Structures are given as C-alpha cells and as structure tokens.
Amino acid sequence: MSKRSPTAGKRKTQLLVKFVVAGVATLIALGAGELSLRAAPTPALYMNMRSVVQQQCTRPDAECQYVNRENYQGEFNNREFRTKVRINSHMLRDREFPYEKPAGTRRCFALGDSFVFGWGVEANETAAKVMESALPGTEVLNGGCSGWGSLQELAFLKTEGIRYHPDVVLLFYGENDSIDNFSKYEFRHGRLMHAGAAAGAGADMERFLLRHSAIWNLLAPMLPAQGGNSPAPTAPPSPPPYWKTLADSILEMKKVCGNAGARLVVVYTPSKGPDRLPVEGGTFSEMRSLCVSHDIEFFNPIPALRQAAAAQPVYFDLDDHWTRHGHAAVGKAVAEFFRSDGMLTGRSGK
C-alpha cells in the first residue's frame, strides 16, 4: 500500500484552512453589509422590507375582498414607529359603537385606506379621533382599512357604514385609490397577497428573503431570471378604466348617503413630495371638479399640513404616511371645516 505523502496532507490542510477563512470572511462581510444597509436604508429598500399592516390583521370578505379581522389584537411596527392595533367586534379600528345612534349625538363615518386606518400611529392619534375630540357631541367612527380602493370603501359603506346612521360620511381620497380598485387579492398560508403571485416553496422563500434580507434586495436584481424560455410577446392589454370606475363609485356613495339622509364629504389625501411636504397629485383637479359638479363637499388639507410641517414633520422620513403630527393637523382642519360649515354642529342626531 502506498502511503500518503506528508506534503500532500499539508496542502489539503492549508486548502481547508483557506476555505474556512474565506467562508468566515464572506459571512462577516455579508453581516456587515446587512447591518450597514439596515442602519441607513434607502426609501426603496425600506418599502421592500417594511411590514404591511393588512397582512397581519385582515380576513377574506366576499364584498370587499378583505376586511379588518374582528377582535384582532397585535402590534404593527416598522423602523420609524411601534404601534398597537386593536380591531373591535365590527371590523373598525376603534372602540365599540352600537349601530343605533344615541339620541342627541351626531355621527361621522370615516372611510379610506391606510391613512384613515392610522398606519404608524395609535388609534387615538388618527385624524378621525382628533376630529372627534375637537367636535363635542359628535362621534367619528374609524372605518378605514389599509390598502382599500374606492370600490371596497363603497362596499363597506353599504354593508356596514350606513348601519351606524351617520350624519356625514367622510371619504379620504388618495391618488392610488383608482389603481387599488383593480387589485385582486387572495389569502395564502393565512397571509394576504396579490392574486396570481408566484406559488411554491421557491417563491415563498424569495418573498421571505425580500422581506427580511437587505443584502438579498441588493443582489436579487443582478441574478439571472428563472423559468427558461420567455413566452412570445403579446400586445399590451388596454388600460383599465381607472378614472371612470373611481368616479362612478364616488357618485354611488353619494346616492347611498342621500338615501340614508347623510352627506358625503371628500377629503383629499395628498402624497408626500421629495421634500416631505404634501403635493397635489395628478387627479387632484379632476376630483375637485367631480365633487363641485355633483354637489359633493370637497376639502383640501394641504394648506393645514404645510403649515403644521413648519413645526414638525407631517410625514415619516422613510415611510410615506402621516406622522401623528400630520394626523393632528388634518383632524383639526377638517373639524374646523365642519364648524364653519355647520354641517355637524348645526344638526342633531336622528
């Protein structure tokens, strides 16, 4: 039998040591890179990795696709905030309210997406609750659900909102509502996601890495696409009727409100500009014109937000939602609008 030479054994040991050292160095470099990216994330990286509240606290619904899950309790935290979420027994992020309105009480039912829900703030810090504090004798119910479009808000108004006998229905309109109207959702592994998203263990792992690894977010766009041959190109589909669907749903809301003896008010929800100040989006003028031509009250909170921003930020730095200071500015401004209009202060409960 031939004996292994001492030189060959020494070389193998040296190679093994080099391999281990290289592996450890790579892990250290990846760990340092991960920590560095997490310490100072870009807005795009933050948006990819942030927690999304509707993936935690919703359930399927035949009319709205999904709604806030009754009696849910949990935490919703991201880099810039730590908040608690509690949903009452009727799908509202609010205290319990009877459907029947107490005598002598005025009611406002707030509808909208994550801005009404209160993404990043506590329930009592939302614009709805700030309004309620500023309007004695008025209950302002928070009927917001993160991610909704106007079709979902219309469906919830019909099935739940009207049951509270509101004097005013307050619709917070955002620029993304028209697009959200055409989003389709499903629940997979108990988690809300867009319908048609890739399935399987590999896709689940990729989604996990995108949510939890900054390094993966950096490297993923550089990796070769999977799936073999690309399908033959096809003609792009016609764009959905974004504006018509949105406008029709808001006019239907007005009809539902009118039949119930309530007034519809639209509050514009401005997007965050590059300077973290509110800006008018592409449909601001169209929405205002729609409201004026159909006798729907329209309120623009941009001046109030800009004034408040001189003292404190009204939007989070990385996140695109209002801070509690922003909610306070909007809630107080809408309450003042109601006081000057007499819309709520001049009416008694039914």
Summary of the structure (lengths in Angstrom):
residues: 350
radius of gyration: 25.6
end to end distance: 103.1
largest distance: 105.9
contacts: 1047
relative contact order: 0.13
helix: 43%
strand: 19%
